[in-house]
């Protein structure tokens, strides 16, 4: 188990080996979850760029086509 000292401001240093395992780098945000007596530290995806490539489309659509669909769905309501 890795340990860290809590400062007077409530800050802790995440050990380098743990940061490496989680892929946490300087400037990244982390989330804290307390559940069943355990504290979990989770990396937070900070921007949409991290999601690029997760979904792929078989065809592309023009901006005009998207606007037409948005308009037609708005008229149905």
Secondary structure, DSSP 8 states (H G I E B T S, - for coil): -------TTS-----HHHHHHHT--TT-EEEEEEETTEEEEEEE--SGGGGTTSS--SS---HHHHHHHHHHHHHH-
